Amino acid sequence: MEYIKNIDDIEFEYETSVTVGKFDGIHRGHEFLAERIVENAEAFQRKSVVVTFDKSPRVSLENNADIKNLITNEERAMILDNIGVDYLVELSFTKEMMSMEPETFLQFLCEKLHMKYIACGTDFTFGHYGKGNVDFLREKANVLHFDVDVIEKLKDVTRDISSTYIREEIIKGNIEKANDLLGYYYFVFGEIVHGNHIGTKMKMPTINILPTSDKLLPPNGVYVSKVIINGVSYNGVTNIGMKPTIEEEKKRIGVETHILNFEGDLYGKIAKVDFLHFVRPEKKFSSLDELANQISMDIGFAKEYFS
């Protein structure tokens, strides 16, 4: 998949099948939209294109930087690439973009991307104040010569599957419910960095990832996890939190994972840590010996979980 971040780099010479949105989380509904444009592109010898934004329109409109992302932009690109999308076009959500009339944005899709098919949800809106919607698309389809495919939202019993719903479940610590809504394990992704090596001293070495500040993390605590490094999957047990037992001058929330039955140097490698099951909340222990004993029990729980 080609990842285009500069609008001036768009020089398509072929027709495209398009879907548009922030795609925070790439949940089951988003995946269905992406699969539809891939299928349409293959059927009509087009290219599939996901058009998205570098930051959430919701954050920009509400001016609320405290809203965390389910996935980072890099993680979003990785998931869409796995689905088989040809191009990810990431637009800067500037004041000019916010005030763009729906006619202008639709012209961009048709003239710059040569869009001949668009897949969207029933509540899809675009343009200034969301004035563009499904009815607007259908009205313009014959004039601008593209097909509109409006797809009903996927539901979880009676509630629509949405990023808001998933965000609520993650914040509440219902990681398995969130995973079901996503259609894959919720994860963090990043470079393995050096920690304080306390785990190594306790004969239970760990890998450390420092997630970006805009990434939504599950509640602090211990989780059964999977770790994917260089395409190889390992079983693990992961702590999210501030390591309250360890005395440090400067603390930052981190993701620390013990990989079961593994030895080796992984510093500098890129790891994906999937969260499978919540074990217990983070806790401050009275000593490192007490901490080591609890970690040993957490590892035992994880081994039993996987067995």
N, C-alpha and C positions, 0 to 999 in steps of 0.2 A: 504494500500500500504506500502511495506517495502522500506525504503530510505537507500541505501547503499553508504557510502562515502569512505570506505576503500576497495581497490581492493582485499586485502587479505581476506576480509569477503565474497567474492563471492564463494559459493559452491553449484552450481545448479546441481541437479540430474535429471532434466527434460528438455525437449526441450523448446525452447523459440521462440517467435515472437518479432522482434526487430525494433526499429527506433532510429536513431542517430542524434544528433544536439544540438545546444545551447538552442534552444526553448526560445528565449527572447520574452516574451509577450504572448506566447501560443495563437497566433491568429487563425482565422478560418482555415487556411491551416494546422497549427500545430495540431489543434484539430482533423482534418480529418485524419492525419497520425496516431495519437494516437488511434483514434477509429478503424482504420483498423487493427492495431496490436492486439487490444483487441478482435475484431471480429474473427481474424484468430486464436488467442490463444484459444478462446472458441470453435471454430469449430474443432480443432485438439487436444484438451486436452493439450495445452501448457500453458506457462506463458508469459504474455506480459511484455516487458522490454523496458523502455526508457533509452538510454545511453546518458548522457550529460556531461557538464564540469563545474567545479567550477567557472570559469571566462571565459569571452568571448574570443574565439580565435582571433576575430577581434581586441579587445583591446590589446591582447598580441602581435600580429603580427605587429600592427601599433604603439605599445608602446604609446598608447593614453589613459590615465586614465580619460580623460574628457568625454569619451563616457559613457553616463548613461544607466542603465538597465531599460527596461520597467517593469520588475518584478524582485524581489529579488529571491534568490535560495529557500528560504522558501515559498514564494508565488507560485513559479513554482511547488513545490512539492504539495501544497494544490490543485492547479488546476488539476494536473494530477491524483491525488487521486480521485477527484470528477468525472473524466472521467471514472475511473475504471481500471487504469493501475495497474498491480500487483507489479512491481518493478521499482524504479528509481535508476539507477546506476550513481553516479556523480564522474567523473574522474578528477584528478588534472591536469590542463593544464600546465605541466612543460616543460622544455627545451627538456627532453627526449620524452615527448608526441609529442611536435612540430616536432621533427626530426624523428619520427617513420615512417617507410616505410608502404605503404598501405597493403602490404602482411602480415606484422606483426600485424597490427591492425585487419585485417580480421581474422587472425588466433586466435587472442584473442577472437573475437566474437564467432567463431565457437567452439573453444576448451574450453574456460572458461565459456561461456554462453550457449553452445549447441544450437546456433542459427540455425533454420531451415527455417526462413522466415524473410525478411527484407523489410520494406516499406520506400520509400524515394522519394524526389522530383526529377524533371528532372535535376536540377542543383546541385545535391548532390555531394560534394567532401570530401575526407578525406585523411589522411596520409601526409607525408612530401610534402610541397608546393602544397597540394591538388591534388597529382598525381593520387589518387584513385578517380574514378568517376563511373557513371552508367555503362558505357561500361566495365570497369574493373570488376564490380560486376557480370555482366552477363557472362563475360569470366570465372570467378572463380566459378560460381554457380554450374555447373555440377561436377567440380572436388571436391568441398567441400560440396556438397549435401545440398544446401539451395535454396529456391525460392526467386526471386527478384520481387517486385511489385513497379513499377515506376509510380508515380502519378503526373498528370499534376497540375501545380500551379493554385490555385483559383485566379480569377481575379475580380477586381472592374472596371467594364466597360472594358477598354483596359489595365489597369495597374495591374501587379501582386500584390497580397496582400503579404506584407512583413513587417518585423520589421522596416526596414528603412522607408517605407512609413508611418507606424503608428507613428514612432518617429517624423517624419516631421510634421504630423498633430497635435500631442500633443504640440510640441514646438510652433506652430503657434496659439495654443489655440482652435483648432477645435475639441473639446472634443467629440461632438456627432458623427463626422465623424470617429474619432479614435475608438469610441465604436462600430460603425457599422463594421469596419474592424476587430476588435478583436472578435466580437461576444458576448461580455459581457461588463459591465461597467468597465472603467479603475479605478483602486483603489489603496489605500495605506492600509497597514496592520501593526498593532503594538499594543504595550501596551499603555493604557491610563495613562498619567502622570500628575503630578500637573503643572499648569501654574501659572500665576500671580493673578488669581481669580478676574480679572477686570470684566469679564462677570457676575460672581456671584453678585458682588457689584451693577451692573447695572440691576439686576433681570433677566438676560439673560445668565444663566450658560452655560459653554461649556466644551467639552472634548478635550484634547490635545494629539496628536501623534507626535513624533519626527521621521521622516523617516530617513533611512540610507542615507549616503552621496552619494552612488552610484545609488540611485533611481531617475529616471527621473520624475520630477513633472511638471504638467501643469503650465502655466504662473501664477504669483502671482495674486490673485484676489478672488472673491466670487463665489461659485458654489452651485447650488441645488444638494443635495446629498442624499444618502441612507447610513444608518449605521447599520451594522450587528454585534450584540453582543450575544454570546451564542445561535446562531441560530435564534435570533429574529431580524426582520428588522424594522428600524425606519426611518421616514422622517427627513431630516435635511437641514441645510444650513452651508456651510463650507468655511472658509477663509484659503487660502494658502499664506504664506508670512512672513514678519518680524515685523508685528504690528507697523507700523511707528508712530502711534499716541502715543504709550506707550513708556515712557522713561525708558530704561533699559541699564545697563552698558554693558552687554554681550548679543548679539542677535544671534539667530539661526533660520533659516527658519523652520516653523512648520505648522502643519495642525490642525486647531482649528474648532470644529463643535458644533453648537447649535442644539440639538435634539428637534424637535417640540413636544410640549405637553408631556414632560417627566420630572419626578423628581426622583432623587435617586443618590446614591454614586456608581460611576463606576470605581474609581481609582484602577489600578492594573489589570483590565480586559483587554482582547484582543479584539480589534475592527477592523472591515474592513469598510473603508469609500469609497463608490462608487461615482464617479463624473458623474452627469447626464447632467448638463446644466450650461454654463457660464453666470453669472449675470452681473458682473462689474469688472473692474480692482481694485487692491488694491490702497488705497488713504490715505494720511495723513490728519487728521482733526485737526482743530484749538483747539478743546476742547473735553473732554470726553462726554459732553452733545451732541455735534454734532455727535460724533461717535455713541452714543447710539441711536440717532434718525435715523441714516443711517442703523444700524443693525436692528432696528425695521422695517424699510422699506424692508430690505433684507428678514427678516422673513415673512413679509406679501407677498412678491413676491413668496417665496417658498411655502407658504400655497396655494396661488392661482394656482401655477404650479401643485401641487399634486391634487387639487380639479378638 
